[in-house]
């Protein structure tokens, strides 16, 4: 009965209801937009530096990540393949050879990271072909190279020019080769684009005298959020011969940046929630003041204060839930727009982002959990604030209320 009375009561004065609902509605939109952009920034950071290249998990010979020399290379055995393939959240893997070399053009030199890749697999998992901005993607058997656009600018190379690589191979063997530039690729992380040179895996193995060997096994997962648990399961299975690292262990500096940014974000979200709380509290005060006479009459004709207070609390709960749902629905197309059409920063801001190794883009996230979470938080805040009229009614003096 109380629930029915509460539902009917909120529609007796539609103006008051819509004003209160509008406060919740705007609160949900503001908090959702802030959370969406915040999570979008984190996702951009991770995707620029992890998803697009490093991967959410890797397997190496034990000790390779601390001492990245070709002498710590490995062979992908059948037993290791079986362990990887049996992990339910791992959808595939790619073999790589990664090493450093001095890259040179006619007049310029620069240190570069040479990456031997399985051409088809890399394209399937990270869409490397879509990152080719000039020229064409590699094919199996090519003796050509893809280079990052930042490296191309530094060496003043274009498609069809020749890049020379000089380094040290496996067990001290010399490594030298020259390759025609088949394409120029661009990554979200400017730092990657300034140093990457891609070769087909067999060509890189030949260059570094690593036939049949790899330095990294990059793991790919059905969902990036499951990578941490999947890596933990693999660690127990592969033993001490190999090291299996998740993205937080591969790039601890990125993880530290994100954790630091999140702590700052919590402070801003707390301030926003305080503003939201005071805004909703103001509408609650208005509602109680307007209905003081009504409450006095209802108590005078015999309605118990406890039931009346519970009915008013249910009214606020209904309004809060409705406002939150409408706010979530209204926030989604806004977030979707900025997800599909992100904000690109100007030169000064772009330079600052590039210092952190990120693409200078502000993109909203459309993760459903953001909308649900913010809707619930604002509804809880409103319900908590509704305790004010609840306790106010419990101490209500019917005669004084009817006189006002």
C-alpha positions as CSV (number, residue, x, y, z in Angstrom):
1,X,0.0,0.0,0.0
2,X,2.8,2.4,0.9
3,X,4.5,1.8,-2.4
4,X,1.3,2.4,-4.3
5,X,0.7,5.6,-2.4
6,X,4.3,6.8,-3.0
7,X,4.0,6.1,-6.8
8,X,0.7,7.9,-7.1
9,X,1.9,10.8,-4.9
10,X,4.9,11.6,-7.1
11,X,2.5,12.3,-10.0
12,X,0.1,14.5,-8.1
13,X,2.5,17.4,-8.5
14,X,4.3,16.8,-11.8
15,X,6.2,20.0,-11.7
16,X,7.8,19.2,-8.3
17,X,8.6,15.7,-9.4
18,X,10.2,16.8,-12.7
19,X,12.3,19.4,-10.9
20,X,13.6,16.8,-8.5
21,X,14.1,14.3,-11.3
22,X,16.0,16.9,-13.3
23,X,18.5,17.4,-10.5
24,X,19.2,13.6,-10.5
25,X,19.2,13.5,-14.3
26,X,21.8,16.3,-14.6
27,X,23.9,14.7,-11.8
28,X,24.0,11.3,-13.6
29,X,24.9,13.0,-16.9
30,X,27.8,15.0,-15.4
31,X,29.2,12.1,-13.4
32,X,28.9,9.7,-16.3
33,X,30.6,12.1,-18.8
34,X,33.4,12.6,-16.3
35,X,33.9,8.9,-15.7
36,X,33.5,8.1,-19.4
37,X,36.3,10.5,-20.5
38,X,38.5,9.4,-17.5
39,X,38.2,5.7,-18.5
40,X,38.6,6.6,-22.1
41,X,41.9,8.3,-21.3
42,X,43.1,5.2,-19.5
43,X,42.0,3.0,-22.3
44,X,43.8,5.2,-24.8
45,X,47.0,5.0,-22.8
46,X,46.8,1.2,-22.5
47,X,45.8,0.7,-26.2
48,X,48.5,3.1,-27.5
49,X,51.3,1.4,-25.6
50,X,50.0,-2.1,-24.8
51,X,47.2,-3.4,-27.0
52,X,48.8,-2.0,-30.2
53,X,52.2,-3.5,-29.7
54,X,53.5,-4.9,-26.4
55,X,50.4,-7.1,-25.8
56,X,48.6,-7.9,-22.6
57,X,50.9,-10.8,-21.9
58,X,54.2,-12.3,-23.0
59,X,56.3,-15.4,-22.5
60,X,60.1,-15.3,-22.6
61,X,63.0,-17.3,-21.4
62,X,63.5,-16.8,-17.7
63,X,65.5,-13.6,-17.2
64,X,65.0,-12.1,-20.7
65,X,62.9,-9.1,-19.6
66,X,65.6,-8.0,-17.2
67,X,68.4,-8.6,-19.7
68,X,67.1,-8.2,-23.2
69,X,69.9,-9.8,-25.1
70,X,69.5,-12.3,-28.0
71,X,71.5,-14.8,-26.0
72,X,68.3,-15.1,-23.9
73,X,66.3,-16.2,-26.9
74,X,64.0,-19.3,-26.8
75,X,62.5,-22.0,-28.9
76,X,58.7,-22.5,-28.9
77,X,58.4,-26.2,-28.0
78,X,55.4,-28.4,-28.7
79,X,54.8,-28.7,-24.9
80,X,54.7,-25.0,-24.5
81,X,52.4,-24.6,-27.5
82,X,50.0,-27.1,-25.9
83,X,50.0,-25.3,-22.6
84,X,49.2,-22.0,-24.3
85,X,46.5,-23.5,-26.5
86,X,44.8,-25.1,-23.5
87,X,44.3,-21.9,-21.6
88,X,40.7,-21.0,-22.2
89,X,41.0,-17.2,-22.3
90,X,44.0,-17.2,-24.7
91,X,42.7,-17.0,-28.3
92,X,46.1,-17.1,-30.0
93,X,49.8,-16.1,-29.9
94,X,52.4,-14.6,-32.2
95,X,56.1,-15.2,-32.3
96,X,58.5,-12.3,-32.5
97,X,62.2,-11.5,-32.6
98,X,62.9,-8.1,-31.0
99,X,66.3,-6.5,-30.9
100,X,68.0,-3.1,-31.3
101,X,70.1,-1.9,-34.2
102,X,71.5,1.3,-35.6
103,X,69.3,2.4,-38.5
104,X,70.7,4.6,-41.2
105,X,69.8,6.4,-44.3
106,X,72.0,8.4,-46.6
107,X,72.9,11.1,-44.1
108,X,71.1,10.3,-40.8
109,X,71.4,7.6,-38.2
110,X,69.1,6.6,-35.3
111,X,68.8,3.8,-32.8
112,X,65.8,1.5,-33.7
113,X,63.9,-1.4,-32.4
114,X,63.8,-4.2,-35.0
115,X,60.8,-6.5,-34.7
116,X,60.5,-9.7,-36.7
117,X,56.8,-10.6,-37.0
118,X,54.6,-13.3,-38.3
119,X,53.0,-11.2,-41.0
120,X,49.5,-12.8,-41.1
121,X,49.1,-13.3,-37.4
122,X,50.2,-9.8,-36.4
123,X,47.6,-8.4,-38.9
124,X,44.9,-10.7,-37.5
125,X,45.4,-9.8,-33.9
126,X,46.5,-6.1,-33.9
127,X,45.4,-5.0,-37.4
128,X,48.9,-3.9,-38.3
129,X,47.9,-3.4,-41.9
130,X,45.4,-0.7,-40.9
131,X,48.3,1.3,-39.4
132,X,50.1,1.6,-42.7
133,X,49.7,5.2,-43.7
134,X,51.9,5.1,-46.8
135,X,53.0,2.2,-49.1
136,X,51.8,-1.4,-48.5
137,X,51.8,-4.1,-45.8
138,X,54.4,-6.9,-45.7
139,X,53.9,-10.3,-47.3
140,X,55.4,-13.6,-46.4
141,X,58.8,-14.0,-47.9
142,X,59.4,-10.2,-48.3
143,X,62.9,-8.9,-47.9
144,X,61.5,-5.4,-47.2
145,X,60.6,-3.4,-44.1
146,X,57.9,-1.3,-42.5
147,X,59.1,1.6,-40.5
148,X,57.4,4.0,-38.0
149,X,56.5,7.4,-39.3
150,X,58.6,9.1,-36.6
151,X,61.6,7.2,-37.7
152,X,60.9,7.9,-41.3
153,X,60.8,11.6,-40.5
154,X,64.1,11.4,-38.6
155,X,65.9,9.5,-41.3
156,X,64.2,11.4,-44.1
157,X,63.0,8.2,-45.7
158,X,60.0,7.5,-47.9
159,X,58.4,4.4,-49.5
160,X,60.9,2.8,-51.9
161,X,64.0,4.2,-50.1
162,X,66.5,2.0,-48.5
163,X,67.2,1.6,-44.7
164,X,70.4,0.1,-43.4
165,X,70.4,-1.9,-40.1
166,X,73.6,-2.6,-38.2
167,X,73.6,-4.6,-34.9
168,X,74.8,-7.6,-33.1
169,X,73.3,-11.1,-33.5
170,X,73.0,-14.3,-31.5
171,X,76.2,-15.2,-29.6
172,X,78.1,-12.1,-30.8
173,X,77.5,-12.7,-34.6
174,X,77.4,-9.6,-36.7
175,X,74.0,-8.4,-38.0
176,X,73.9,-6.1,-41.0
177,X,71.3,-5.7,-43.7
178,X,69.7,-3.2,-46.0
179,X,66.0,-3.2,-46.8
180,X,63.7,-1.4,-49.1
181,X,61.0,0.6,-47.2
182,X,57.7,-1.0,-48.3
183,X,55.5,1.0,-46.0
184,X,55.3,3.6,-43.2
185,X,53.2,2.8,-40.1
186,X,51.8,5.1,-37.4
187,X,51.1,4.0,-33.9
188,X,49.0,5.8,-31.2
189,X,52.2,6.0,-29.1
190,X,54.5,8.5,-30.8
191,X,57.4,6.9,-29.0
192,X,56.8,3.7,-30.8
193,X,56.5,5.4,-34.1
194,X,60.0,7.0,-33.6
195,X,61.8,3.7,-33.3
196,X,60.1,0.7,-34.9
197,X,61.3,-1.3,-37.9
198,X,59.2,-4.4,-38.8
199,X,60.6,-7.3,-40.8
200,X,59.1,-10.7,-41.6
201,X,60.0,-13.1,-38.9
202,X,62.2,-15.4,-41.0
203,X,64.1,-12.3,-42.4
204,X,64.7,-11.0,-38.8
205,X,65.9,-14.5,-37.7
206,X,68.3,-14.6,-40.6
207,X,69.6,-11.1,-39.8
208,X,70.3,-11.9,-36.2
209,X,71.4,-15.6,-36.8
210,X,68.4,-16.8,-34.9
211,X,66.9,-19.5,-37.2
212,X,64.1,-21.3,-35.5
213,X,64.2,-19.1,-32.4
214,X,62.2,-16.3,-30.9
215,X,62.7,-13.7,-28.2
216,X,59.0,-13.1,-27.3
217,X,55.7,-15.0,-27.5
218,X,52.9,-12.4,-27.5
219,X,49.7,-13.7,-26.0
220,X,46.2,-12.6,-27.2
221,X,43.1,-12.9,-25.1
222,X,39.4,-13.0,-25.7
223,X,39.0,-10.0,-23.3
224,X,41.8,-7.8,-22.1
225,X,40.2,-7.7,-18.7
226,X,40.8,-11.4,-18.3
227,X,44.5,-11.3,-19.2
228,X,45.7,-10.9,-15.6
229,X,43.9,-14.1,-14.4
230,X,44.9,-16.0,-17.5
231,X,48.6,-15.0,-17.0
232,X,48.4,-16.1,-13.4
233,X,47.1,-19.5,-14.5
234,X,49.8,-19.9,-17.1
235,X,52.6,-19.1,-14.6
236,X,51.6,-22.1,-12.6
237,X,51.8,-24.4,-15.7
238,X,54.9,-23.4,-17.5
239,X,57.4,-23.7,-14.7
240,X,60.7,-21.9,-13.9
241,X,62.2,-22.2,-17.4
242,X,60.0,-19.4,-18.8
243,X,58.7,-16.1,-17.4
244,X,55.1,-15.2,-18.1
245,X,54.3,-11.5,-17.6
246,X,51.1,-9.5,-17.7
247,X,50.9,-6.0,-19.0
248,X,51.4,-4.4,-15.6
249,X,54.7,-6.3,-15.2
250,X,55.8,-5.5,-18.7
251,X,55.2,-1.8,-18.4
252,X,55.1,-0.9,-14.6
253,X,55.7,2.7,-15.4
254,X,52.4,2.9,-17.4
255,X,50.6,1.1,-14.6
256,X,52.0,3.6,-12.0
257,X,50.9,6.5,-14.2
258,X,47.3,5.1,-14.4
259,X,47.1,4.4,-10.7
260,X,48.3,8.0,-10.0
261,X,45.8,9.4,-12.4
262,X,43.0,7.3,-10.9
263,X,43.8,8.7,-7.4
264,X,43.5,12.2,-8.7
265,X,40.3,11.2,-10.5
266,X,38.8,10.0,-7.2
267,X,39.4,13.4,-5.7
268,X,37.6,15.2,-8.6
269,X,34.8,12.7,-8.5
270,X,34.4,13.2,-4.8
271,X,34.1,17.0,-5.3
272,X,31.6,16.4,-8.1
273,X,29.5,14.0,-5.9
274,X,29.5,16.7,-3.2
275,X,28.2,19.2,-5.6
276,X,25.6,16.7,-6.8
277,X,24.6,15.9,-3.2
278,X,24.0,19.6,-2.3
279,X,22.0,20.1,-5.5
280,X,19.7,17.2,-4.7
281,X,19.5,18.3,-1.1
282,X,18.3,21.7,-2.2
283,X,15.4,20.1,-4.1
284,X,14.6,17.9,-1.1
285,X,14.4,21.0,1.2
286,X,12.0,22.6,-1.4
287,X,9.8,19.5,-1.4
288,X,9.6,19.2,2.4
289,X,8.8,23.0,2.7
290,X,6.0,22.8,0.1
291,X,4.4,19.7,1.6
292,X,4.6,20.6,5.2
293,X,0.9,21.4,5.4
294,X,0.1,18.2,3.6
295,X,2.2,16.1,6.0
296,X,0.5,17.7,9.0
297,X,-3.0,16.9,7.6
298,X,-2.1,13.3,7.0
299,X,-0.7,12.8,10.5
300,X,-3.8,14.6,12.0
301,X,-6.2,12.2,10.3
302,X,-4.4,9.2,11.7
303,X,-1.6,8.2,9.5
304,X,1.4,7.0,11.5
305,X,4.5,9.1,11.2
306,X,6.7,6.1,10.4
307,X,4.5,5.0,7.5
308,X,4.4,8.6,6.2
309,X,8.2,8.9,6.4
310,X,8.6,5.6,4.6
311,X,6.2,6.7,1.9
312,X,8.1,9.9,1.3
313,X,11.4,8.0,1.2
314,X,9.9,5.7,-1.4
315,X,8.8,8.7,-3.4
316,X,12.4,10.0,-3.4
317,X,13.7,6.6,-4.3
318,X,11.3,6.3,-7.3
319,X,12.3,9.8,-8.5
320,X,16.0,9.0,-8.1
321,X,15.7,5.7,-10.0
322,X,13.7,7.3,-12.8
323,X,16.1,10.3,-13.0
324,X,19.1,7.9,-13.0
325,X,17.7,5.7,-15.8
326,X,16.8,8.7,-18.0
327,X,20.2,10.2,-17.2
328,X,22.0,7.0,-18.3
329,X,20.0,6.8,-21.5
330,X,20.7,10.5,-22.3
331,X,24.4,10.2,-21.5
332,X,25.0,7.2,-23.7
333,X,24.6,9.0,-27.1
334,X,26.8,11.9,-25.9
335,X,29.6,9.4,-24.9
336,X,29.1,7.4,-28.1
337,X,29.6,10.6,-30.2
338,X,32.9,11.4,-28.5
339,X,33.9,7.8,-28.7
340,X,33.3,7.7,-32.5
341,X,34.6,11.3,-33.0
342,X,37.2,11.9,-30.3
343,X,38.6,15.4,-29.5
344,X,42.1,15.9,-31.1
345,X,44.3,18.4,-29.2
346,X,46.3,21.2,-30.7
347,X,50.1,21.5,-31.0
348,X,51.0,22.4,-27.4
349,X,48.7,19.9,-25.8
350,X,49.7,17.3,-28.4
351,X,53.4,17.7,-27.4
352,X,52.6,17.2,-23.8
353,X,50.7,14.0,-24.5
354,X,53.5,12.7,-26.7
355,X,55.9,13.2,-23.8
356,X,53.9,10.6,-22.0
357,X,54.0,8.4,-25.1
358,X,50.3,8.7,-25.9
359,X,48.3,9.9,-28.8
360,X,46.9,13.4,-28.3
361,X,43.3,12.4,-28.3
362,X,40.5,12.7,-25.8
363,X,38.1,9.8,-26.4
364,X,35.1,8.8,-24.3
365,X,34.6,5.2,-23.2
366,X,31.2,3.4,-23.8
367,X,31.8,0.6,-21.3
368,X,28.3,-0.2,-20.0
369,X,29.6,-0.6,-16.5
370,X,30.3,3.2,-16.4
371,X,26.7,4.1,-17.0
372,X,25.3,1.6,-14.6
373,X,27.8,2.4,-11.9
374,X,27.2,6.2,-12.1
375,X,23.4,5.7,-12.2
376,X,23.5,3.5,-9.0
377,X,25.9,5.9,-7.2
378,X,23.7,9.0,-7.8
379,X,20.6,7.0,-6.9
380,X,22.2,5.9,-3.7
381,X,23.3,9.5,-2.9
382,X,19.7,10.7,-3.5
383,X,18.3,7.9,-1.4
384,X,20.7,8.7,1.4
385,X,19.8,12.4,1.3
386,X,16.1,11.3,1.4
387,X,16.8,10.4,5.0
388,X,16.5,14.1,5.9
389,X,12.7,14.3,5.1
390,X,12.4,10.8,6.6
391,X,13.6,11.9,10.1
392,X,12.0,15.3,9.7
393,X,8.6,13.7,9.4
394,X,9.2,11.4,12.3
395,X,9.5,14.5,14.5
396,X,6.6,16.3,12.8
397,X,4.2,18.4,14.8
398,X,0.9,18.1,13.0
399,X,-0.7,21.3,14.5
400,X,2.3,23.6,13.7
401,X,2.6,22.1,10.2
402,X,-1.1,22.8,9.4
403,X,-0.8,26.4,10.6
404,X,2.0,27.1,8.1
